[in-house]
Amino acid sequence: MAATERAIELAIIAARAASDRKAAEIIALDVSENLVLTDAFVIASGNNERQVGAIVDAVEEALHKAGAKRLRREGKEGGRWVLIDFGDVVVHVQHQEDRAFYALEKLWADCPAIELPEDARGGDGSAPEYELDEFGFPLVEDTED
């Protein structure tokens, strides 16, 4: 069973809201075949904790206006990885370093992508492209000196 039309609509609304706040690397995945709890994931990156919070606020506001009810939100206080559950859609907003480390796209690689319109793909070109190691995971630079 593929994601419902409503789930796809909400995923696009969430992606557009994230893009409006300059989120980077926005993707949407149809996880309906693999999960019974939701139909779609939206994954987006922010450059810092403040931007992650702004993206989360914009997504919640846009989905509320679209009639979606937030069931649960976790992680906003830390601002590194925020999960927002709207039932049909779960939105993950991650700090770009955490996004590279946890690589949700790799974990859910067998799930088909939901095509997002150009204005919902996000980014201002500042998010780095990550080089992959021999196992297909992003290499994360060690910033400690």
DSSP file (Angstrom, degrees, kcal/mol; ACC not computed):
  #  RESIDUE AA STRUCTURE BP1 BP2  ACC     N-H-->O    O-->H-N    N-H-->O    O-->H-N    TCO  KAPPA ALPHA  PHI   PSI    X-CA   Y-CA   Z-CA
    1    1 A M              0   0    0      0, 0.0     2,-0.1     0, 0.0     3,-0.1   0.000 360.0 360.0 360.0 127.5    0.0    0.0    0.0
    2    2 A A        -     0   0    0      1,-0.2    29,-0.0    30,-0.1    37,-0.0  -0.364 360.0 -75.3 -83.0 165.9    1.4    3.4   -1.0
    3    3 A A        -     0   0    0     36,-0.2    -1,-0.2     1,-0.1    27,-0.1  -0.284  57.2-105.4 -58.4 144.9    1.2    6.6    1.0
    4    4 A T     >  -     0   0    0      1,-0.1     4,-2.2    84,-0.1     5,-0.2  -0.262  23.8-112.8 -69.2 160.1   -2.2    8.2    1.0
    5    5 A E  H  > S+     0   0    0      1,-0.2     4,-2.6     2,-0.2     5,-0.1   0.877 119.7  53.9 -60.0 -37.6   -2.8   11.3   -1.1
    6    6 A R  H  > S+     0   0    0      2,-0.2     4,-2.7     1,-0.2    -1,-0.2   0.911 107.0  50.2 -64.5 -42.3   -3.3   13.2    2.2
    7    7 A A  H  > S+     0   0    0      2,-0.2     4,-2.4     1,-0.2    -2,-0.2   0.909 112.1  47.4 -62.7 -41.5    0.1   12.0    3.5
    8    8 A I  H  X S+     0   0    0     -4,-2.2     4,-2.2     2,-0.2    -2,-0.2   0.914 111.5  51.1 -65.6 -42.3    1.8   13.2    0.3
    9    9 A E  H  X S+     0   0    0     -4,-2.6     4,-2.2     1,-0.2    -2,-0.2   0.933 112.4  45.9 -59.4 -46.6    0.0   16.5    0.5
   10   10 A L  H  X S+     0   0    0     -4,-2.7     4,-2.8     1,-0.2    -2,-0.2   0.878 109.7  54.8 -65.6 -37.9    1.1   17.0    4.1
   11   11 A A  H  X S+     0   0    0     -4,-2.4     4,-2.5     2,-0.2    -1,-0.2   0.911 109.8  46.9 -61.2 -42.2    4.6   16.0    3.3
   12   12 A I  H  X S+     0   0    0     -4,-2.2     4,-2.5     2,-0.2    -2,-0.2   0.906 111.7  50.3 -67.6 -40.8    4.8   18.6    0.5
   13   13 A I  H  X S+     0   0    0     -4,-2.2     4,-2.2     2,-0.2    -2,-0.2   0.930 113.0  46.8 -61.0 -45.5    3.3   21.3    2.8
   14   14 A A  H  X S+     0   0    0     -4,-2.8     4,-2.4     1,-0.2    -2,-0.2   0.911 112.4  50.0 -62.9 -42.9    5.9   20.4    5.5
   15   15 A A  H  X S+     0   0    0     -4,-2.5     4,-2.6     1,-0.2    -2,-0.2   0.902 110.5  49.6 -64.6 -40.9    8.8   20.4    3.0
   16   16 A R  H  X S+     0   0    0     -4,-2.5     4,-2.2     2,-0.2    -1,-0.2   0.914 110.6  50.1 -64.1 -41.9    7.7   23.8    1.6
   17   17 A A  H  X S+     0   0    0     -4,-2.2     4,-0.8     2,-0.2    -2,-0.2   0.914 112.6  47.1 -62.7 -42.2    7.5   25.3    5.2
   18   18 A A  H ><>S+     0   0    0     -4,-2.4     5,-2.3     1,-0.2     3,-0.9   0.909 110.7  52.2 -64.4 -41.6   11.0   23.9    5.9
   19   19 A S  H ><5S+     0   0    0     -4,-2.6     3,-2.0     1,-0.3    -2,-0.2   0.865 101.5  60.5 -63.0 -36.4   12.3   25.3    2.6
   20   20 A D  H 3<5S+     0   0    0     -4,-2.2    -1,-0.3     1,-0.3    -2,-0.2   0.765 104.6  50.2 -61.8 -24.9   10.9   28.7    3.5
   21   21 A R  T <<5S-     0   0    0     -3,-0.9    -1,-0.3    -4,-0.8    -2,-0.2   0.107 124.9-105.1-100.1  20.2   13.2   28.6    6.5
   22   22 A K  T < 5 +     0   0    0     -3,-2.0   102,-0.3     1,-0.2    -3,-0.2   0.763  57.7 171.5  64.5  29.5   16.2   27.7    4.3
   23   23 A A      < -     0   0    0     -5,-2.3   100,-2.9   100,-0.1     2,-0.3  -0.361  22.8-137.1 -62.4 151.8   16.3   24.1    5.4
   24   24 A A  E     +A   45   0A   0     21,-2.5    21,-2.2    98,-0.2    99,-0.1  -0.756  68.3  13.9-112.1 158.3   18.8   22.1    3.4
   25   25 A E  E    S-     0   0A   0     -2,-0.3     2,-0.4    97,-0.2    -1,-0.2   0.859  74.8-174.5  51.3  48.8   18.6   18.6    1.8
   26   26 A I  E     +     0   0A   0     95,-1.6     2,-0.3    -3,-0.2    18,-0.2  -0.606   8.6 167.7 -79.0 128.6   14.9   18.2    2.2
   27   27 A I  E     -A   43   0A   0     16,-2.3    16,-2.7    -2,-0.4     2,-0.4  -0.954  23.1-152.0-135.2 158.1   13.6   14.8    1.2
   28   28 A A  E     -A   42   0A   0     86,-0.4    86,-3.1    -2,-0.3     2,-0.4  -0.999  12.9-164.1-130.3 136.0   10.3   12.9    1.6
   29   29 A L  E     -AB  41 113A   0     12,-2.6    12,-2.2    -2,-0.4     2,-1.0  -0.949  21.6-132.7-123.5 139.9   10.0    9.1    1.8
   30   30 A D  E     +A   40   0A   0     82,-3.1     3,-0.3    -2,-0.4    10,-0.2  -0.805  33.9 165.6 -88.2 103.0    7.0    6.8    1.4
   31   31 A V    >>  +     0   0    0      8,-1.6     4,-2.2    -2,-1.0     3,-1.0   0.214  39.3 111.1-103.3  13.1    7.5    4.5    4.4
   32   32 A S  T 34 S+     0   0    0      7,-1.1    -1,-0.2     1,-0.3   -30,-0.1   0.782  75.6  52.8 -63.1 -29.0    4.0    3.0    4.3
   33   33 A E  T 34 S+     0   0    0     -3,-0.3    -1,-0.3     6,-0.2    -2,-0.1   0.759 118.2  36.6 -75.5 -24.3    5.2   -0.4    3.2
   34   34 A N  T <4 S+     0   0    0     -3,-1.0     2,-0.4     1,-0.1    -2,-0.2   0.671 117.8  44.7-103.1 -21.2    7.7   -0.6    6.1
   35   35 A L     <  -     0   0    0     -4,-2.2    -1,-0.1     3,-0.3    -4,-0.0  -0.963  50.3-164.2-128.3 142.0    5.8    1.1    9.0
   36   36 A V  S    S+     0   0    0     -2,-0.4    -1,-0.1     1,-0.1     3,-0.1   0.570  87.6  65.4 -94.6 -10.9    2.3    0.8   10.2
   37   37 A L  S    S+     0   0    0      1,-0.1     2,-0.3     2,-0.0    -1,-0.1   0.713 111.7   7.6 -86.1 -22.0    2.4    4.0   12.2
   38   38 A T        -     0   0    0     -7,-0.2    -3,-0.3     1,-0.1    50,-0.2  -0.972  51.7-142.5-155.1 163.5    2.9    6.5    9.4
   39   39 A D  S    S+     0   0    0     49,-1.7    -8,-1.6    -2,-0.3    -7,-1.1   0.750  80.6  24.1-100.0 -31.7    2.9    6.8    5.7
   40   40 A A  E     -Ac  30  89A   0     48,-1.7    50,-2.5   -10,-0.2     2,-0.4  -0.979  53.3-153.1-143.1 148.3    5.7    9.4    5.1
   41   41 A F  E     -Ac  29  90A   0    -12,-2.2   -12,-2.6    -2,-0.3     2,-0.4  -0.939   8.7-162.8-111.3 140.8    8.8   10.8    6.5
   42   42 A V  E     -Ac  28  91A   0     48,-2.1    50,-3.4    -2,-0.4     2,-0.4  -0.998  11.1-169.0-117.8 130.0   10.1   14.3    5.7
   43   43 A I  E     +Ac  27  92A   0    -16,-2.7   -16,-2.3    -2,-0.4     2,-0.3  -0.978  11.4 166.4-123.6 130.1   13.7   14.8    6.6
   44   44 A A  E     - c   0  93A   0     48,-2.3    50,-2.8    -2,-0.4     2,-0.4  -0.962  22.3-136.9-141.5 156.7   15.4   18.3    6.6
   45   45 A S  E     -Ac  24  94A   0    -21,-2.2   -21,-2.5    -2,-0.3     2,-0.3  -0.893   9.0-163.8-118.6 146.1   18.6   19.8    7.8
   46   46 A G  E     - c   0  95A   0     48,-2.3    50,-2.4    -2,-0.4   -23,-0.1  -0.920  22.9-133.5-121.4 153.8   19.4   23.0    9.6
   47   47 A N  S    S+     0   0    0     -2,-0.3     2,-0.3    48,-0.2    50,-0.1   0.733  85.1   2.5 -78.4 -23.2   22.8   24.7   10.0
   48   48 A N  S  > S-     0   0    0      1,-0.1     4,-2.3    48,-0.0     5,-0.2  -0.935  83.0 -91.1-154.9 174.7   22.5   25.4   13.7
   49   49 A E  H  > S+     0   0    0     -2,-0.3     4,-2.2     1,-0.2     5,-0.1   0.861 121.4  53.5 -63.7 -37.7   20.1   24.9   16.7
   50   50 A R  H  > S+     0   0    0      2,-0.2     4,-2.1     1,-0.2    -1,-0.2   0.914 110.4  47.0 -64.4 -42.6   18.3   28.2   16.1
   51   51 A Q  H  > S+     0   0    0      2,-0.2     4,-2.6     1,-0.2    -2,-0.2   0.899 108.8  54.7 -66.6 -39.7   17.6   27.3   12.5
   52   52 A V  H  X S+     0   0    0     -4,-2.3     4,-2.4    27,-0.2    -2,-0.2   0.936 109.7  48.1 -57.2 -45.9   16.4   23.9   13.5
   53   53 A G  H  X S+     0   0    0     -4,-2.2     4,-2.4     1,-0.2    -1,-0.2   0.890 111.0  50.1 -62.0 -40.7   13.9   25.5   15.9
   54   54 A A  H  X S+     0   0    0     -4,-2.1     4,-2.2     2,-0.2    -1,-0.2   0.888 110.6  49.9 -65.8 -39.1   12.7   28.0   13.3
   55   55 A I  H  X S+     0   0    0     -4,-2.6     4,-2.5     2,-0.2    -2,-0.2   0.934 110.8  49.7 -63.3 -46.3   12.2   25.1   10.8
   56   56 A V  H  X S+     0   0    0     -4,-2.4     4,-2.6     1,-0.2     5,-0.2   0.925 111.0  49.3 -58.9 -46.6   10.2   23.2   13.4
   57   57 A D  H  X S+     0   0    0     -4,-2.4     4,-2.3     1,-0.2    -1,-0.2   0.912 112.1  48.4 -60.1 -43.4    8.0   26.2   14.2
   58   58 A A  H  X S+     0   0    0     -4,-2.2     4,-2.4     2,-0.2    -1,-0.2   0.899 112.1  48.6 -65.4 -41.4    7.3   26.8   10.5
   59   59 A V  H  X S+     0   0    0     -4,-2.5     4,-2.6     2,-0.2     5,-0.3   0.933 112.2  48.6 -64.7 -46.3    6.4   23.2    9.8
   60   60 A E  H  X S+     0   0    0     -4,-2.6     4,-2.1    -5,-0.2    -2,-0.2   0.916 113.1  47.4 -61.0 -43.1    4.1   23.0   12.8
   61   61 A E  H  X S+     0   0    0     -4,-2.3     4,-2.3    -5,-0.2    -1,-0.2   0.926 113.4  47.5 -64.2 -45.5    2.3   26.2   11.8
   62   62 A A  H  X S+     0   0    0     -4,-2.4     4,-1.3     1,-0.2    -2,-0.2   0.909 114.7  45.1 -64.5 -42.8    1.9   25.2    8.1
   63   63 A L  H  <>S+     0   0    0     -4,-2.6     5,-2.8     2,-0.2    -1,-0.2   0.847 110.4  54.4 -72.6 -32.6    0.6   21.7    9.0
   64   64 A H  H ><5S+     0   0    0     -4,-2.1     3,-1.6    -5,-0.3    -2,-0.2   0.930 107.9  50.0 -62.0 -44.6   -1.8   23.2   11.6
   65   65 A K  H 3<5S+     0   0    0     -4,-2.3    -1,-0.2     1,-0.3    -2,-0.2   0.801 106.8  56.4 -63.0 -28.6   -3.2   25.5    9.0
   66   66 A A  T 3<5S-     0   0    0     -4,-1.3    -1,-0.3    -5,-0.2    -2,-0.2   0.427 124.8-104.5 -83.6   1.4   -3.6   22.5    6.7
   67   67 A G  T < 5S+     0   0    0     -3,-1.6     2,-0.3     1,-0.3    -3,-0.2   0.548  74.1 140.2  90.7   7.5   -5.7   20.8    9.4
   68   68 A A      < -     0   0    0     -5,-2.8     2,-0.5    -6,-0.1    -1,-0.3  -0.653  43.8-140.5 -85.6 141.2   -3.1   18.3   10.7
   69   69 A K        -     0   0    0     -2,-0.3     2,-0.4    17,-0.3    -5,-0.0  -0.879  13.6-127.5-104.0 127.9   -3.0   17.7   14.4
   70   70 A R        -     0   0    0     -2,-0.5    16,-0.2     1,-0.2     3,-0.1  -0.608  24.7-177.8 -72.7 124.9    0.4   17.3   16.0
   71   71 A L        -     0   0    0     14,-3.2     2,-0.3    -2,-0.4    15,-0.2   0.793  64.6  -5.7 -90.8 -33.7    0.4   14.1   18.0
   72   72 A R  E     -D   85   0A   0     13,-1.4    13,-3.2     2,-0.0     2,-0.4  -0.984  51.8-166.8-161.9 146.6    3.9   14.3   19.5
   73   73 A R  E     -D   84   0A   0     -2,-0.3     2,-0.4    11,-0.2    11,-0.2  -0.991  14.1-179.7-138.7 132.8    7.1   16.4   19.3
   74   74 A E  E     +D   83   0A   0      9,-2.5     9,-2.5    -2,-0.4    -2,-0.0  -0.990  56.3  21.1-133.9 142.2   10.4   15.4   20.8
   75   75 A G     >> +     0   0    0     -2,-0.4     4,-1.7     7,-0.2     5,-0.5   0.433  69.5 125.1  93.8   1.3   13.8   17.0   20.9
   76   76 A K  T  45 +     0   0    0      1,-0.2     6,-0.1     2,-0.2   -23,-0.1   0.863  69.8  60.8 -64.8 -33.6   13.0   20.7   20.4
   77   77 A E  T  45S+     0   0    0      1,-0.2    -1,-0.2     2,-0.1     5,-0.1   0.888 109.4  41.6 -60.5 -39.4   14.8   21.7   23.6
   78   78 A G  T  45S-     0   0    0     -3,-0.4    -1,-0.2     3,-0.1    -2,-0.2   0.803  91.7-150.4 -79.9 -29.4   18.1   20.4   22.4
   79   79 A G  T  <5 +     0   0    0     -4,-1.7   -27,-0.2     2,-0.1     3,-0.1   0.670  69.8  97.3  70.9  16.8   17.7   21.7   18.9
   80   80 A R  S   <S+     0   0    0     -5,-0.5    15,-3.6     1,-0.3     2,-0.3   0.811  95.6   4.8-103.6 -42.1   19.8   18.9   17.3
   81   81 A W  E     - E   0  94A   0     -6,-0.4     2,-0.5    13,-0.3    -1,-0.3  -0.881  68.6-174.3-147.4 110.8   17.2   16.4   16.1
   82   82 A V  E     - E   0  93A   0     11,-3.1    11,-2.8    -2,-0.3     2,-0.5  -0.922   6.1-162.6-110.7 129.0   13.5   17.2   16.4
   83   83 A L  E     -DE  74  92A   0     -9,-2.5    -9,-2.5    -2,-0.5     2,-0.5  -0.946   4.9-171.4-110.2 127.6   10.8   14.7   15.5
   84   84 A I  E     -DE  73  91A   0      7,-2.8     7,-3.0    -2,-0.5     2,-0.6  -0.979   7.7-157.2-122.6 119.9    7.3   15.9   14.9
   85   85 A D  E     +DE  72  90A   0    -13,-3.2   -14,-3.2    -2,-0.5   -13,-1.4  -0.861  22.3 166.5-103.1 118.2    4.6   13.3   14.6
   86   86 A F        -     0   0    0      3,-2.9     2,-1.7    -2,-0.6   -17,-0.3   0.086  52.7-116.5-111.7  19.7    1.4   14.2   12.7
   87   87 A G  S    S+     0   0    0      1,-0.2   -48,-0.2     2,-0.2    -1,-0.1  -0.577 109.4  41.0  83.6 -80.8    0.1   10.7   12.3
   88   88 A D  S    S+     0   0    0     -2,-1.7   -49,-1.7   -50,-0.2   -48,-1.7   0.785 126.2  34.0 -69.4 -27.4    0.2   10.4    8.5
   89   89 A V  E     -c   40   0A   0    -50,-0.2    -3,-2.9   -51,-0.2     2,-0.5  -0.989  63.4-161.6-133.9 136.9    3.6   12.2    8.3
   90   90 A V  E     -cE  41  85A   0    -50,-2.5   -48,-2.1    -2,-0.4     2,-0.5  -0.986  15.0-155.3-116.5 126.2    6.6   12.3   10.6
   91   91 A V  E     -cE  42  84A   0     -7,-3.0    -7,-2.8    -2,-0.5     2,-0.5  -0.879   5.4-165.4-106.2 128.2    8.9   15.2   10.2
   92   92 A H  E     -cE  43  83A   0    -50,-3.4   -48,-2.3    -2,-0.5     2,-0.5  -0.961   4.5-174.9-110.5 120.6   12.6   14.9   11.2
   93   93 A V  E     +cE  44  82A   0    -11,-2.8   -11,-3.1    -2,-0.5     2,-0.4  -0.972  15.6 179.4-116.4 118.5   14.5   18.2   11.4
   94   94 A Q  E     -cE  45  81A   0    -50,-2.8   -48,-2.3    -2,-0.5   -13,-0.3  -0.894  36.5-108.9-123.7 146.7   18.2   17.6   12.2
   95   95 A H  E >>  -c   46   0A   0    -15,-3.6     4,-2.5    -2,-0.4     3,-0.5  -0.493  44.9-113.3 -60.8 141.4   21.3   19.6   12.7
   96   96 A Q  H 3> S+     0   0    0    -50,-2.4     4,-1.9     1,-0.3     5,-0.1   0.810 115.9  53.5 -57.2 -32.2   23.4   19.0    9.5
   97   97 A E  H 3> S+     0   0    0      2,-0.2     4,-2.0     1,-0.2    -1,-0.3   0.912 111.2  45.4 -68.0 -41.4   26.1   17.2   11.6
   98   98 A D  H <> S+     0   0    0     -3,-0.5     4,-3.0     2,-0.2     5,-0.4   0.867 109.1  57.0 -68.3 -35.9   23.5   14.8   13.1
   99   99 A R  H  X S+     0   0    0     -4,-2.5     4,-1.8     1,-0.2     5,-0.3   0.920 109.7  44.5 -60.0 -43.9   21.9   14.3    9.7
  100  100 A A  H  < S+     0   0    0     -4,-1.9    -1,-0.2    -5,-0.2    -2,-0.2   0.898 115.9  47.6 -67.5 -39.7   25.3   13.1    8.3
  101  101 A F  H  < S+     0   0    0     -4,-2.0    -2,-0.2     1,-0.2    -1,-0.2   0.940 119.3  35.4 -69.2 -47.9   26.0   10.9   11.4
  102  102 A Y  H  < S-     0   0    0     -4,-3.0     5,-0.2    -5,-0.1    -1,-0.2   0.754  84.9-163.1 -82.8 -24.5   22.6    9.1   11.7
  103  103 A A    >X  +     0   0    0     -4,-1.8     4,-1.6    -5,-0.4     3,-1.0   0.879  12.1 179.9  46.1  58.7   22.0    9.0    7.9
  104  104 A L  H 3> S+     0   0    0     -5,-0.3     4,-2.2     1,-0.3    -1,-0.1   0.831  77.5  64.3 -57.6 -32.2   18.3    8.2    8.0
  105  105 A E  H 34 S+     0   0    0      1,-0.2    -1,-0.3     2,-0.2    -2,-0.1   0.867 103.8  46.6 -60.2 -35.6   18.2    8.2    4.2
  106  106 A K  H X4 S+     0   0    0     -3,-1.0     3,-1.2     1,-0.2    -1,-0.2   0.887 109.8  52.9 -72.9 -39.5   20.5    5.1    4.3
  107  107 A L  H 3< S+     0   0    0     -4,-1.6     3,-0.3     1,-0.3    -2,-0.2   0.867 120.3  33.6 -62.9 -36.8   18.4    3.4    7.0
  108  108 A W  T >< S+     0   0    0     -4,-2.2     3,-2.1    -5,-0.2    -1,-0.3  -0.021  80.0 126.8-107.8  27.8   15.3    3.9    4.9
  109  109 A A  T <   +     0   0    0     -3,-1.2    -1,-0.2     1,-0.3    -2,-0.1   0.719  66.9  61.8 -61.2 -23.1   17.0    3.5    1.5
  110  110 A D  T 3  S+     0   0    0     -3,-0.3    -1,-0.3    -4,-0.2    -2,-0.1   0.479  86.9  92.1 -83.5  -0.4   14.5    0.8    0.4
  111  111 A C  S <  S-     0   0    0     -3,-2.1   -80,-0.1     1,-0.1     2,-0.1  -0.765  83.8-113.1 -94.4 137.9   11.6    3.2    0.7
  112  112 A P        -     0   0    0      0, 0.0   -82,-3.1     0, 0.0     2,-0.2  -0.372  30.3-114.9 -69.8 147.1   10.6    5.1   -2.5
  113  113 A A  B     -B   29   0A   0    -84,-0.2     2,-0.6    -4,-0.1   -84,-0.3  -0.503  18.3-129.9 -76.3 147.6   11.1    8.9   -2.5
  114  114 A I        -     0   0    0    -86,-3.1   -86,-0.4    -2,-0.2     2,-0.3  -0.899  31.3-117.1 -95.3 123.1    8.1   11.2   -2.7
  115  115 A E        -     0   0    0     -2,-0.6  -103,-0.1   -88,-0.1   -88,-0.0  -0.435  31.7-158.4 -65.2 123.9    8.7   13.7   -5.5
  116  116 A L        -     0   0    0     -2,-0.3     5,-0.1   -90,-0.1    -1,-0.0  -0.843  19.7-112.3-103.7 140.6    8.9   17.2   -4.1
  117  117 A P    >   -     0   0    0      0, 0.0     3,-2.4     0, 0.0     4,-0.2  -0.275  37.2-102.7 -63.6 159.4    8.2   20.3   -6.1
  118  118 A E  G >  S+     0   0    0      1,-0.3     3,-1.4     2,-0.2     4,-0.3   0.852 121.3  56.3 -53.7 -39.9   11.3   22.5   -6.7
  119  119 A D  G 3  S+     0   0    0      1,-0.3    -1,-0.3     2,-0.1  -100,-0.1   0.479 106.2  52.7 -75.3   0.5   10.1   25.0   -4.1
  120  120 A A  G <  S+     0   0    0     -3,-2.4    -1,-0.3     1,-0.1    -2,-0.2   0.274  86.5  81.0-114.7   8.5   10.0   22.3   -1.4
  121  121 A R  S <  S-     0   0    0     -3,-1.4   -95,-1.6    -4,-0.2    -2,-0.1   0.649  80.4-162.1 -92.1 -16.2   13.5   20.9   -1.9
  122  122 A G        +     0   0    0     -4,-0.3   -98,-0.2   -97,-0.2   -97,-0.2   0.142  32.1 110.9  72.3 177.9   15.2   23.6    0.2
  123  123 A G        -     0   0    0   -100,-2.9  -100,-0.1  -104,-0.2   -99,-0.1   0.247  48.4-138.5  93.9 148.4   18.6   24.8    0.6
  124  124 A D        -     0   0    0   -102,-0.3    -1,-0.1     0, 0.0  -100,-0.1   0.117  62.0 -95.5-120.9  15.8   20.6   27.9   -0.2
  125  125 A G  S    S+     0   0    0     -3,-0.1  -101,-0.0     3,-0.0    -2,-0.0   0.436 102.8 104.2  86.8  -0.8   23.6   26.0   -1.3
  126  126 A S        +     0   0    0      2,-0.1  -102,-0.0     0, 0.0    -3,-0.0   0.651  49.4  98.4 -91.1 -14.3   25.4   26.2    2.0
  127  127 A A  S    S-     0   0    0      1,-0.1  -102,-0.1   -82,-0.1     2,-0.1  -0.554  77.6-119.8 -74.2 133.9   24.8   22.6    3.2
  128  128 A P        -     0   0    0      0, 0.0     2,-0.4     0, 0.0    -1,-0.1  -0.366  13.3-124.3 -74.2 151.4   27.8   20.5    2.6
  129  129 A E        -     0   0    0     -2,-0.1     2,-0.5     0, 0.0     0, 0.0  -0.783  31.2-133.7 -86.5 138.9   27.8   17.4    0.4
  130  130 A Y        -     0   0    0     -2,-0.4     2,-0.3    10,-0.0    10,-0.1  -0.818   4.4-135.3-103.2 133.2   29.1   14.4    2.4
  131  131 A E        -     0   0    0     -2,-0.5     8,-3.3     8,-0.3     2,-0.3  -0.634  26.8-130.2 -78.8 140.2   31.7   12.0    1.1
  132  132 A L  B     -F  138   0B   0     -2,-0.3     2,-0.1     6,-0.2    -1,-0.0  -0.683  11.4-133.7 -96.0 146.6   30.7    8.4    1.8
  133  133 A D    >   -     0   0    0      4,-3.1     3,-1.9    -2,-0.3    -1,-0.1  -0.193  44.3 -82.3 -82.6-175.7   33.0    5.8    3.4
  134  134 A E  T 3  S+     0   0    0      1,-0.3    -1,-0.1     2,-0.1    -2,-0.0   0.646 131.1  53.0 -65.9 -14.5   33.4    2.2    2.1
  135  135 A F  T 3  S-     0   0    0      2,-0.2    -1,-0.3     3,-0.0    -3,-0.0   0.400 120.6-105.2 -99.7   0.7   30.2    1.2    3.9
  136  136 A G  S <  S+     0   0    0     -3,-1.9    -2,-0.1     1,-0.3    -4,-0.0   0.598  78.6 129.4  87.6  11.9   28.1    3.9    2.4
  137  137 A F        -     0   0    0      1,-0.1    -4,-3.1   -31,-0.0    -1,-0.3  -0.771  65.9 -99.8 -99.9 147.3   27.9    6.1    5.5
  138  138 A P  B     -F  132   0B   0      0, 0.0     2,-0.4     0, 0.0    -6,-0.2  -0.357  33.2-123.3 -64.2 138.7   28.7    9.8    5.4
  139  139 A L        -     0   0    0     -8,-3.3     2,-0.5    -2,-0.1    -8,-0.3  -0.710  24.5-154.5 -80.2 130.8   32.2   10.7    6.6
  140  140 A V        -     0   0    0     -2,-0.4     2,-0.1   -10,-0.1   -43,-0.0  -0.935  15.9-124.0-111.1 126.2   32.0   13.2    9.5
  141  141 A E        -     0   0    0     -2,-0.5     2,-0.7     1,-0.1     0, 0.0  -0.426  20.7-122.2 -68.9 140.1   34.9   15.5   10.0
  142  142 A D        -     0   0    0      1,-0.1    -1,-0.1    -2,-0.1     0, 0.0  -0.748  28.0-175.8 -81.9 113.9   36.5   15.4   13.4
  143  143 A T        +     0   0    0     -2,-0.7     2,-0.3     2,-0.0    -1,-0.1   0.452  48.5 105.4 -93.2  -0.8   36.3   19.1   14.7
  144  144 A E              0   0    0      1,-0.1    -2,-0.1     0, 0.0     0, 0.0  -0.623 360.0 360.0 -81.9 137.6   38.2   18.5   17.9
  145  145 A D              0   0    0     -2,-0.3    -1,-0.1     0, 0.0    -2,-0.0   0.377 360.0 360.0-112.6 360.0   41.7   19.8   18.1
